[in-house]
Amino acid sequence: MPGYLLHAGTTVACAHTGEVTPATGPGLGTRVKVGGFPVTVATDMYAVRHCPLPAQPGTGPCVSALWAKGASRVLAGGVPVVLSDSPSVCSPTGTPLTVQVAVQRRVRGV
């Protein structure tokens, strides 16, 4: 399914509404920009802050996240770009990231 390309200005949260910011990145996509922001690529890692999930042995709160898969046909620097519908996973909870706002609406990928 096609989705919009994510960029460094996209607001992303963990499934528990924790604040998610790029820990590494915008990775190899720094030369490719949409809406004036570098695109997000599948190798970019994210740090999760303020996850409200209570600390439990082996689960929560979310501390980091990464994209499990990017676009199959759109690459930046040889790495798949991340789409608005790309799967993701937070550690250690295994929950997905949620794209909140600021997704550009001009460029779509598959």
N, C-alpha and C positions, 0 to 999 in steps of 0.2 A: 504494500500500500504506500503511495507517495505521502511524504510529509514535508513540512517546512524545515529549512536548515536552521539549526540553533547557532547562536553566536555568543560572544563573551558578555553581551549585555542582557542576555535572557535570564529571567528570574526563575530559579529552580529551588524546590524544597524536598525534603524527605517525606515519606508517607505520613509522618507524624507532625508535619509542618515545621521541622527544624530548618534553620537557615543553611543553605548550601552555597559555598563559594569555591572557585577553582583553586586547587592546591598546586597543580602543575598545569601549565597551559597559558594561553590557548594553544599550546602544543605546536604541531606542524602546520596548523592552519593560519599562522600569523600573516602570511602573504596573501591569503584569500580572505576577502572581507565582504560582508553583506550589511547594508545599512550603516556602514562606517565602522563596524565591529569585526574583529577576526572571527572566523567560523570555529565552532567547537568540533574537534575530531575525536574519534573513538578511544584514543590513548590518553586523553585528558583525564586527570584524577580530580576529585572534589573532596573538600573537607566539610563535614557537617557540624554545625555549632548550634547549641541551644535546642537539641532534640528533647522534647518533653517526655519521651518514654522513660519510665523509671529504670534505674540500673538493676539488672537481674543477671544472675550467672549465665553466661553463654548467649544472652540476647541483649538488647538495648543498653544504652541509647545508641543511636546511629552515630558513627564517628567519621566514616569515609564512604565514598561512593564512586562508582565508575560505570561507564556505558558498556553494556554487554555486547552490543552489536551496533554498527553504523550502517550507512547507506551501502547498497550493493553495487551501485553504478556511479556514484559521485565521490571523488577522492580529492583531498587537498594534501599535497606533498606526498602522495602515494598512500595515504591513510584515509579510510572511510570517514566522511563527515557524519555528524550526529543529526538525526531528524527529530522532529517533534514527537514522533511515535516510536522512537528507538527504545528498545528495552534497556533497563538499568538495574543496578543492585546496590543496596547500601550494606555496609558491614558494621556490626556483626548480625544485624537483624534479617537481612535477605529481602527487605522490602524495596519497592521501586522508588525512583525519583518522580516528582510531579513537576511538569513545566507549568509555571504560574502565569507569567505575563511576558510581554516584550519579545514575542516571536515575530520576526519579520515575515511579511506575507507576500513577498515577491518571488522568492526562489524556492522551488520544490525539488525534491530528489526522490529517488527510488533506491 
